[in-house]
């Protein structure tokens, strides 16, 4: 029996890694991914010598994170009468969050939608997207099914 394994499509993973490196500040400005150099097709042929039953695999589960309740804040009479207005904070996103969300869409077959969204915001790649447009990009990809 002969088994052949082909690994393709690693260019998306490579782009996500470069996006993470750039977000962490470890990537030179202007670095671009050449998918033909980064993600070659790997072919491996395996010829088993004997039949072995698959080993049982266990995945450790992690307990869910419980929110920590905020400590009560004492208020004096003056602050109760004249509350201070607070501005509603708009969510901010990191390059890493956007890269993960966009990769999820690309994996779901919506690469053209992601590229069109970037083009509409004046960027060719996610690394070209100005930080002030992260919120617009996040809203647009959420509309096409991204989870951020």
C-alpha positions in Angstrom: 0.0 0.0 0.0 1.3 3.5 -0.9 0.2 6.7 0.7 0.9 10.1 -0.9 0.5 13.4 1.1 0.4 16.8 -0.7 0.6 19.9 1.4 -0.5 23.1 -0.4 -1.9 26.5 0.5 0.8 27.4 3.0 1.0 30.9 1.5 -1.9 32.1 3.7 -0.2 30.8 6.8 3.0 32.5 5.7 1.2 35.8 5.2 -0.4 35.5 8.6 3.0 34.8 10.2 4.5 37.9 8.5 1.5 39.9 9.7 2.1 38.7 13.2 5.8 39.5 13.0 5.1 43.0 11.7 2.5 43.6 14.5 5.1 42.5 17.0 7.7 44.8 15.4 10.0 42.0 14.3 9.6 42.5 10.6 11.4 45.0 8.4 9.2 47.6 6.7 8.3 46.6 3.2 8.8 42.8 3.7 6.5 40.9 1.3 5.8 37.2 1.1 6.6 35.4 -2.1 4.4 32.4 -1.9 6.5 30.4 -4.4 9.5 30.7 -2.2 7.8 30.3 1.2 5.3 27.6 0.5 6.6 24.9 -1.8 4.5 21.8 -2.3 5.7 19.0 -0.1 5.2 15.5 -1.3 5.9 12.5 0.8 5.3 8.8 0.1 4.9 6.5 3.0 4.9 2.7 2.6 3.9 1.0 5.8 5.7 -2.3 6.6 3.0 -3.5 9.0 -0.5 -2.6 10.0 -0.7 -0.9 13.4 -3.9 0.1 15.2 -4.2 3.8 15.7 -3.2 5.0 19.2 -5.8 6.7 21.3 -5.2 10.5 21.4 -6.4 12.6 24.2 -6.7 16.4 24.1 -6.3 18.1 27.4 -9.2 20.4 28.0 -8.8 23.8 29.5 -11.3 25.1 32.0 -13.4 28.1 30.8 -12.2 31.5 31.9 -14.4 33.0 34.5 -14.8 36.8 34.6 -13.5 38.5 37.7 -16.2 40.7 39.3 -15.3 44.3 39.8 -14.9 45.6 43.3 -17.7 48.0 44.3 -16.7 51.6 44.2 -17.8 53.9 46.9 -19.5 57.1 45.7 -19.9 60.3 47.6 -23.1 62.4 47.5 -21.5 65.0 45.1 -20.7 62.4 42.4 -24.2 60.9 42.6 -25.7 64.3 41.9 -23.4 65.2 39.0 -22.3 62.1 37.2 -19.3 62.5 34.9 -20.3 61.6 31.3 -18.1 58.9 29.7 -17.4 58.5 26.1 -18.4 55.2 24.5 -15.1 53.5 23.5 -14.9 52.1 20.0 -13.3 48.7 19.8 -9.7 48.7 18.6 -8.1 45.8 16.7 -4.6 44.5 16.3 -3.0 43.3 13.1 -2.9 39.9 14.6 -6.7 39.8 15.3 -7.4 41.0 11.7 -5.0 38.5 10.2 -6.6 35.6 12.1 -10.2 36.8 11.2 -9.2 37.3 7.5 -7.5 33.9 7.4 -10.7 32.3 8.7 -12.6 33.9 5.8 -10.0 32.8 3.3 -10.1 29.2 4.6 -13.9 29.4 4.1 -13.4 30.3 0.4 -14.0 34.0 0.7 -10.6 35.2 -0.4 -12.0 37.4 -3.2 -14.3 39.1 -0.7 -11.3 39.9 1.6 -9.2 41.2 -1.3 -12.1 43.4 -2.5 -12.6 44.8 1.1 -8.8 45.6 1.3 -8.9 47.2 -2.2 -11.9 49.3 -1.2 -9.9 50.6 1.8 -6.9 51.4 -0.5 -4.7 48.5 0.5 -3.4 45.6 -1.5 -2.5 43.4 1.5 -3.4 43.5 5.2 0.1 44.8 5.9 -0.6 47.8 3.6 -3.7 48.7 5.6 -3.2 51.9 7.7 -3.9 51.3 11.4 -6.6 54.0 11.4 -8.6 51.8 9.0 -8.5 48.7 11.1 -11.9 49.4 12.5 -13.5 49.8 9.1 -11.8 46.6 7.8 -13.0 44.7 10.9 -16.6 45.9 10.4 -16.5 45.0 6.7 -15.2 41.5 7.2 -17.6 40.9 10.1 -20.4 41.6 7.6 -19.1 38.8 5.3 -18.8 36.3 8.2 -15.6 36.9 10.0 -15.4 36.2 13.8 -13.2 38.7 15.7 
